[in-house]
Amino acid sequence: MSGAPPRGLEERLRDTRAKLESEIDIWVATSGTPDGAHLVPLSYLWDGTAFLVSTPRTSVTGRNLLADGRVRLGLGPTRDVVVIDGTAEPVDLTDLGPEAGDAFAARTGFDPRGLDETYQYFRILPRRIHAWREANELQGRTLMRDGNWLG
């Protein structure tokens, strides 16, 4: 343990928002099909309110999100983690728009729009966000509840 004092709400909010804006990849946990729970890393675009991810439509993750939009995201190492519970909504390529597609491709270095395999975009709306570094930050780890930032 680092022995550092726990961060207050404002510092955690600032650190978490900076992490959401600076990282490119996030762990995505899904369930909802006979394939069961599934965990994969995906690149994402954060627009300040939602995540945009893309995965093959026929992949386990794609099928799970289409069957049950509940999703859990994990960001950062275990001693500086952000855990996000959210709801994924499919976004068809025709509804994505060129600006969002271009922004996703520029941010992630990956553009699934031109691939032969059919990729599905998903917009993930966070409902709850927790962030903590050490056991002394478990209390107060909730930064978002019911889709609303605290503080």
KABELCOR-V437203 format. One record per backbone hydrogen bond with DSSP energy under -0.5 kcal/mol. NH is the residue of the N-H (numbers start at 1). CO is the residue of the C=O. If there is no record, write none. Layout:
# KABELCOR-V437203
NH | CO
NH | CO
This chain:
# KABELCOR-V437203
12 | 8
13 | 9
14 | 10
15 | 11
16 | 12
17 | 13
18 | 14
19 | 15
20 | 16
21 | 17
22 | 18
23 | 19
26 | 42
27 | 74
28 | 40
29 | 27
29 | 72
30 | 38
32 | 33
36 | 33
38 | 30
40 | 28
42 | 26
44 | 24
45 | 52
47 | 45
47 | 50
51 | 124
52 | 45
53 | 122
55 | 120
57 | 118
59 | 56
63 | 59
64 | 60
65 | 61
66 | 62
67 | 63
68 | 64
71 | 86
72 | 29
73 | 84
74 | 27
75 | 82
80 | 77
81 | 132
82 | 75
83 | 130
84 | 73
85 | 128
86 | 71
87 | 125
88 | 69
89 | 123
91 | 121
95 | 92
96 | 92
97 | 93
101 | 97
102 | 98
103 | 99
104 | 100
105 | 101
106 | 102
107 | 103
108 | 104
109 | 105
112 | 110
114 | 111
115 | 112
119 | 117
120 | 55
121 | 91
122 | 53
123 | 89
124 | 51
124 | 122
125 | 87
125 | 123
126 | 49
126 | 124
127 | 85
128 | 85
129 | 144
130 | 83
131 | 141
132 | 81
137 | 134
138 | 135
141 | 138
143 | 129
144 | 129
145 | 148
147 | 127
148 | 145
150 | 143
